[in-house]
Amino acid sequence: MPSAEIDGVVIGYEDKGTGPALVLVHGHPFDRTMWQPQIDRFSATHRVVAPDLRGYGASDVVPGTTPLSAFAGDLAALLDRLGIEEFVLAGLSMGGQIAMECYRLFPERILGLVLADTFPAAETEEGKAGRNAVADRLLAEGAAGMRRYADEVLDRMVAPYNTHAAAHVHRMMCATDPAGAAAALRGRAERPDYRALLTTVSVPALVVVGRDDTYTPVADAEAMHAALPDSTLVVVERAAHLPNLERPEEFDAALADFLSSLVRPR
């Protein structure tokens, strides 16, 4: 797998296909293989770039706190290295919040925005305490704690009736370095509020959510859809937090329709 050194941090990534660029940003605590069905499908028509975020997968772990702006900076630098100026940007969960941060920092590069199972609000005080407590726990318990965490949240990540996706999701979570996960949790606890930003988005957007997602309920997706000036909302039935893996056919159909509706890059 190729990699690039970005400001001293090695970032692993997949770069497959040719054509207009589609960048896929994974959530927490996963890696780029979260997007494997979409990499396989859309690399026939697009140049699909799916990085491992710092702290995840094949990328370097940077302990401490990783703000969303650091993830966004890594993405911009990687795409510069790959010679990609403009692209459609898709992110799920934390990846969706990173996509919003990217739009805040370099909107002129983004041709379309896909926000899946995510939400734009800043963290509450209770939420900050919860994320930091989980980070403390993961650092204290190490790999065994990561596995226990995966066991605890699996049924919310993947609906219990979607057993075909559960093994892959559990494996990604267990393989994540606790220090990388903790750094992302601490950074995400301090994220800005993107709700006002969404009202200024000048490119088409696709909002996708699993009907049974309890982390980011349908109401959150509906609120984003209402805030975005030009957006489409798709609710994927019989899916929870990871509809791209739980119901890839339905997710891919929505993404294909969105991509086909966009003006091709200059």
The 8 nearest C-alpha neighbors of each residue, nearest first, counted from 0:
[[1, 2, 13, 12, 11, 57, 14, 3],
 [2, 0, 11, 12, 13, 3, 14, 10],
 [1, 3, 11, 10, 12, 9, 0, 4],
 [4, 2, 10, 9, 5, 11, 77, 1],
 [5, 3, 9, 8, 7, 10, 6, 2],
 [4, 6, 8, 7, 9, 3, 73, 76],
 [7, 5, 8, 4, 9, 73, 76, 3],
 [6, 8, 5, 4, 9, 59, 3, 10],
 [9, 7, 5, 4, 6, 59, 10, 53],
 [8, 10, 4, 59, 58, 3, 5, 2],
 [11, 9, 58, 3, 2, 4, 8, 53],
 [12, 10, 2, 58, 57, 51, 50, 1],
 [11, 13, 50, 49, 51, 2, 1, 10],
 [12, 14, 49, 48, 50, 15, 0, 1],
 [15, 13, 48, 47, 12, 49, 46, 16],
 [14, 16, 47, 46, 42, 13, 48, 17],
 [17, 15, 42, 46, 45, 43, 47, 18],
 [18, 16, 46, 45, 44, 42, 19, 15],
 [17, 19, 45, 46, 44, 20, 16, 42],
 [20, 18, 45, 46, 21, 264, 86, 17],
 [21, 19, 46, 86, 45, 47, 18, 87],
 [20, 22, 47, 87, 86, 46, 88, 48],
 [23, 21, 48, 88, 47, 49, 89, 87],
 [22, 24, 49, 89, 90, 88, 48, 25],
 [25, 23, 90, 94, 89, 49, 22, 91],
 [26, 24, 94, 31, 91, 30, 90, 33],
 [25, 27, 94, 93, 92, 91, 29, 28],
 [28, 26, 29, 93, 25, 180, 92, 94],
 [27, 29, 172, 26, 180, 175, 30, 171],
 [30, 28, 27, 171, 172, 26, 25, 33],
 [29, 31, 56, 51, 32, 55, 33, 25],
 [30, 32, 51, 33, 49, 50, 34, 25],
 [33, 31, 35, 34, 30, 29, 171, 49],
 [32, 34, 31, 35, 30, 25, 29, 244],
 [33, 35, 32, 37, 36, 31, 38, 23],
 [34, 36, 32, 38, 37, 33, 39, 31],
 [37, 35, 39, 38, 34, 40, 247, 244],
 [36, 38, 40, 39, 34, 35, 41, 251],
 [39, 37, 35, 36, 40, 41, 42, 34],
 [38, 40, 36, 37, 42, 41, 35, 43],
 [41, 39, 37, 38, 42, 36, 43, 251],
 [40, 42, 43, 44, 38, 45, 37, 39],
 [41, 43, 16, 45, 44, 47, 38, 15],
 [42, 44, 41, 45, 16, 40, 39, 17],
 [43, 45, 42, 41, 18, 17, 16, 46],
 [46, 44, 18, 42, 19, 17, 41, 47],
 [45, 47, 17, 16, 20, 18, 15, 42],
 [46, 48, 21, 15, 42, 14, 45, 22],
 [47, 49, 14, 22, 13, 21, 23, 50],
 [48, 50, 23, 13, 12, 31, 22, 24],
 [51, 49, 12, 31, 52, 11, 13, 48],
 [50, 52, 31, 30, 11, 56, 12, 55],
 [51, 53, 55, 50, 54, 58, 70, 10],
 [54, 52, 58, 55, 59, 60, 10, 51],
 [53, 55, 179, 60, 59, 61, 58, 52],
 [56, 54, 52, 53, 58, 51, 30, 175],
 [55, 57, 30, 51, 58, 175, 54, 31],
 [56, 58, 11, 51, 55, 59, 10, 12],
 [59, 57, 10, 11, 53, 9, 56, 55],
 [58, 60, 9, 54, 53, 8, 61, 10],
 [59, 61, 54, 179, 53, 62, 58, 178],
 [60, 62, 54, 179, 59, 63, 53, 182],
 [63, 61, 178, 182, 179, 60, 64, 181],
 [62, 64, 182, 61, 65, 181, 178, 185],
 [65, 63, 182, 186, 185, 66, 183, 62],
 [64, 66, 186, 183, 182, 69, 67, 63],
 [67, 65, 186, 68, 69, 187, 64, 183],
 [66, 68, 70, 69, 97, 71, 186, 187],
 [67, 69, 71, 66, 70, 72, 100, 97],
 [70, 68, 72, 67, 71, 66, 73, 65],
 [69, 71, 73, 67, 72, 68, 74, 52],
 [72, 70, 68, 74, 101, 69, 73, 97],
 [73, 71, 69, 75, 74, 70, 68, 76],
 [72, 74, 70, 76, 71, 75, 77, 69],
 [73, 75, 71, 77, 72, 76, 78, 70],
 [76, 74, 72, 78, 77, 73, 79, 71],
 [75, 77, 79, 73, 78, 74, 72, 80],
 [78, 76, 80, 74, 79, 75, 73, 81],
 [77, 79, 81, 83, 75, 80, 76, 82],
 [80, 78, 76, 82, 77, 81, 83, 75],
 [79, 81, 77, 78, 82, 76, 83, 3],
 [82, 80, 78, 79, 83, 77, 76, 84],
 [81, 83, 79, 80, 78, 84, 77, 85],
 [84, 82, 78, 81, 79, 85, 86, 20],
 [83, 85, 108, 82, 79, 86, 78, 109],
 [86, 84, 108, 109, 83, 110, 264, 20],
 [87, 85, 20, 109, 110, 21, 88, 108],
 [86, 88, 111, 21, 110, 109, 112, 22],
 [87, 89, 22, 112, 21, 86, 113, 111],
 [90, 88, 113, 23, 112, 22, 114, 24],
 [91, 89, 95, 94, 24, 114, 98, 23],
 [90, 92, 115, 95, 94, 26, 116, 25],
 [91, 93, 117, 95, 116, 94, 26, 115],
 [94, 92, 26, 96, 95, 27, 91, 97],
 [93, 95, 90, 91, 26, 24, 97, 25],
 [96, 94, 90, 91, 98, 92, 114, 93],
 [95, 97, 99, 93, 98, 94, 100, 119],
 [96, 98, 94, 100, 95, 99, 67, 71],
 [99, 97, 95, 101, 96, 100, 90, 94],
 [100, 98, 96, 102, 101, 97, 103, 95],
 [101, 99, 97, 103, 102, 98, 104, 96],
 [102, 100, 98, 104, 103, 99, 71, 105],
 [101, 103, 106, 99, 100, 105, 104, 98],
 [102, 104, 100, 101, 105, 106, 99, 196],
 [103, 105, 101, 102, 100, 106, 71, 68],
 [106, 104, 102, 107, 101, 108, 103, 109],
 [107, 105, 102, 108, 109, 103, 104, 101],
 [106, 108, 105, 109, 110, 85, 102, 104],
 [109, 107, 85, 106, 105, 84, 86, 110],
 [108, 110, 86, 106, 107, 111, 85, 87],
 [111, 109, 87, 86, 202, 85, 108, 112],
 [112, 110, 87, 203, 202, 109, 204, 88],
 [111, 113, 204, 88, 89, 87, 205, 114],
 [112, 114, 89, 205, 204, 206, 88, 90],
 [115, 113, 206, 95, 90, 89, 91, 205],
 [114, 116, 91, 207, 117, 208, 206, 90],
 [117, 115, 208, 92, 215, 91, 240, 207],
 [116, 118, 92, 115, 95, 215, 91, 114],
 [117, 119, 120, 219, 215, 96, 116, 220],
 [120, 118, 193, 194, 192, 96, 121, 117],
 [121, 119, 192, 193, 118, 194, 122, 191],
 [120, 122, 192, 191, 190, 123, 119, 193],
 [123, 121, 126, 188, 127, 120, 124, 189],
 [124, 122, 126, 125, 127, 121, 188, 128],
 [123, 125, 127, 126, 128, 122, 129, 188],
 [124, 126, 128, 123, 127, 129, 122, 130],
 [125, 127, 123, 129, 124, 128, 122, 130],
 [128, 126, 188, 124, 130, 129, 125, 122],
 [127, 129, 125, 131, 126, 130, 132, 124],
 [128, 130, 126, 132, 127, 131, 125, 133],
 [131, 129, 133, 127, 132, 128, 184, 126],
 [130, 132, 134, 128, 133, 129, 185, 135],
 [131, 133, 129, 135, 134, 130, 128, 136],
 [134, 132, 136, 130, 135, 131, 137, 129],
 [135, 133, 181, 131, 137, 132, 136, 130],
 [136, 134, 132, 138, 133, 137, 131, 139],
 [135, 137, 133, 139, 134, 138, 140, 132],
 [136, 138, 134, 140, 177, 139, 144, 135],
 [139, 137, 135, 141, 136, 140, 177, 178],
 [138, 140, 136, 137, 141, 135, 144, 134],
 [141, 139, 144, 137, 138, 136, 143, 142],
 [142, 140, 144, 138, 143, 137, 177, 139],
 [141, 143, 145, 144, 146, 177, 140, 176],
 [144, 142, 146, 145, 141, 140, 147, 173],
 [145, 143, 140, 147, 141, 146, 142, 137],
 [144, 146, 142, 148, 143, 147, 173, 137],
 [145, 147, 173, 149, 143, 144, 148, 150],
 [148, 146, 144, 150, 149, 145, 151, 143],
 [147, 149, 145, 151, 146, 150, 144, 152],
 [150, 148, 146, 147, 151, 152, 153, 172],
 [149, 151, 147, 148, 153, 152, 146, 169],
 [150, 152, 148, 149, 153, 147, 154, 155],
 [151, 153, 155, 149, 154, 150, 156, 148],
 [154, 152, 156, 155, 150, 149, 151, 157],
 [153, 155, 157, 158, 156, 159, 152, 151],
 [156, 154, 152, 153, 157, 158, 213, 239],
 [155, 157, 240, 153, 154, 241, 239, 152],
 [158, 156, 154, 155, 239, 153, 165, 240],
 [157, 159, 239, 154, 160, 161, 238, 155],
 [160, 158, 161, 154, 162, 157, 165, 155],
 [159, 161, 158, 162, 237, 157, 163, 238],
 [162, 160, 159, 158, 163, 245, 164, 157],
 [161, 163, 165, 164, 160, 159, 166, 158],
 [162, 164, 161, 165, 166, 245, 167, 160],
 [165, 163, 162, 245, 167, 166, 161, 244],
 [164, 166, 162, 168, 167, 163, 169, 157],
 [167, 165, 169, 168, 164, 170, 163, 162],
 [168, 166, 170, 169, 165, 164, 171, 33],
 [169, 167, 165, 171, 170, 166, 172, 164],
 [168, 170, 166, 172, 171, 167, 165, 149],
 [169, 171, 167, 173, 168, 172, 166, 174],
 [172, 170, 29, 174, 168, 169, 173, 167],
 [171, 173, 169, 28, 175, 174, 170, 29],
 [172, 174, 146, 170, 171, 175, 145, 169],
 [175, 173, 171, 172, 170, 176, 56, 142],
 [176, 174, 172, 173, 55, 177, 28, 171],
 [175, 177, 179, 178, 180, 174, 55, 54],
 [178, 176, 180, 137, 179, 141, 138, 181],
 [179, 177, 181, 62, 180, 176, 138, 182],
 [180, 178, 54, 182, 60, 176, 177, 181],
 [179, 181, 177, 183, 178, 182, 184, 28],
 [182, 180, 134, 184, 178, 183, 179, 177],
 [183, 181, 64, 63, 65, 179, 185, 184],
 [184, 182, 186, 65, 180, 181, 185, 187],
 [183, 185, 181, 187, 186, 182, 130, 188],
 [186, 184, 188, 182, 64, 183, 187, 131],
 [187, 185, 66, 65, 183, 64, 188, 184],
 [186, 188, 190, 184, 189, 185, 183, 66],
 [187, 189, 127, 185, 186, 190, 122, 184],
 [188, 190, 187, 186, 191, 122, 185, 127],
 [191, 189, 187, 188, 121, 186, 67, 192],
 [192, 190, 121, 193, 189, 120, 122, 119],
 [191, 193, 121, 120, 194, 119, 190, 195],
 [194, 192, 119, 196, 195, 120, 191, 197],
 [195, 193, 197, 196, 119, 192, 120, 198],
 [194, 196, 197, 198, 193, 199, 192, 226],
 [197, 195, 193, 199, 194, 198, 200, 103],
 [196, 198, 227, 199, 200, 194, 195, 226],
 [197, 199, 227, 226, 196, 195, 200, 228],
 [200, 198, 197, 196, 201, 195, 228, 227],
 [201, 199, 197, 202, 198, 227, 228, 196],
 [200, 202, 199, 203, 228, 229, 198, 106],
 [203, 201, 111, 200, 110, 204, 229, 112],
 [204, 202, 229, 111, 230, 112, 201, 205],
 [205, 203, 230, 112, 113, 111, 229, 202],
 [204, 206, 113, 231, 230, 232, 114, 112],
 [205, 207, 232, 114, 115, 113, 231, 233],
 [208, 206, 115, 233, 234, 232, 116, 114],
 [209, 207, 116, 234, 115, 235, 217, 210],
 [208, 210, 238, 239, 235, 212, 211, 242],
 [209, 211, 236, 235, 212, 234, 238, 239],
 [212, 210, 239, 209, 238, 213, 237, 216],
 [213, 211, 239, 240, 209, 216, 214, 215],
 [212, 214, 216, 215, 211, 155, 239, 240],
 [215, 213, 212, 216, 240, 155, 116, 156],
 [216, 214, 213, 116, 117, 212, 219, 118],
 [217, 215, 212, 213, 218, 219, 214, 220],
 [216, 218, 220, 219, 221, 208, 210, 215],
 [217, 219, 221, 216, 220, 222, 215, 223],
 [220, 218, 222, 217, 221, 216, 118, 215],
 [221, 219, 217, 223, 222, 218, 224, 206],
 [220, 222, 218, 224, 219, 223, 217, 225],
 [221, 223, 225, 219, 220, 224, 218, 226],
 [224, 222, 226, 220, 225, 221, 227, 219],
 [223, 225, 221, 222, 227, 226, 230, 220],
 [224, 226, 222, 223, 227, 221, 228, 230],
 [227, 225, 223, 198, 224, 197, 222, 228],
 [226, 228, 198, 197, 224, 229, 225, 230],
 [229, 227, 198, 226, 230, 200, 201, 199],
 [230, 228, 203, 227, 204, 202, 231, 201],
 [231, 229, 204, 205, 203, 227, 224, 228],
 [230, 232, 205, 206, 204, 233, 224, 229],
 [233, 231, 206, 207, 205, 224, 230, 234],
 [232, 234, 207, 206, 235, 231, 208, 253],
 [235, 233, 208, 209, 210, 207, 236, 232],
 [236, 234, 209, 210, 208, 238, 233, 237],
 [235, 237, 210, 238, 209, 234, 211, 246],
 [238, 236, 210, 235, 211, 239, 209, 246],
 [239, 237, 209, 242, 236, 211, 210, 245],
 [238, 240, 212, 211, 209, 158, 157, 241],
 [241, 239, 212, 156, 209, 116, 242, 157],
 [242, 240, 243, 244, 239, 245, 157, 156],
 [243, 241, 245, 246, 238, 244, 209, 240],
 [242, 244, 247, 250, 241, 246, 245, 251],
 [245, 243, 247, 242, 246, 241, 164, 36],
 [244, 246, 242, 164, 243, 238, 161, 241],
 [245, 247, 242, 248, 249, 244, 243, 250],
 [248, 246, 243, 250, 244, 249, 251, 245],
 [249, 247, 251, 250, 246, 252, 243, 253],
 [250, 248, 252, 251, 247, 246, 253, 235],
 [249, 251, 247, 253, 243, 252, 248, 246],
 [252, 250, 254, 248, 253, 249, 247, 255],
 [251, 253, 255, 249, 254, 250, 248, 256],
 [254, 252, 256, 250, 251, 255, 257, 249],
 [253, 255, 251, 257, 256, 252, 258, 250],
 [256, 254, 252, 258, 257, 253, 251, 259],
 [257, 255, 259, 253, 254, 258, 252, 260],
 [256, 258, 254, 260, 255, 259, 253, 261],
 [259, 257, 255, 260, 261, 256, 254, 111],
 [258, 260, 256, 257, 261, 255, 262, 254],
 [261, 259, 257, 258, 256, 262, 255, 203],
 [262, 260, 258, 259, 263, 257, 111, 203],
 [261, 263, 264, 260, 259, 110, 265, 258],
 [262, 264, 261, 265, 19, 110, 259, 260],
 [265, 263, 262, 19, 85, 110, 86, 20],
 [264, 263, 85, 262, 19, 84, 110, 86]]
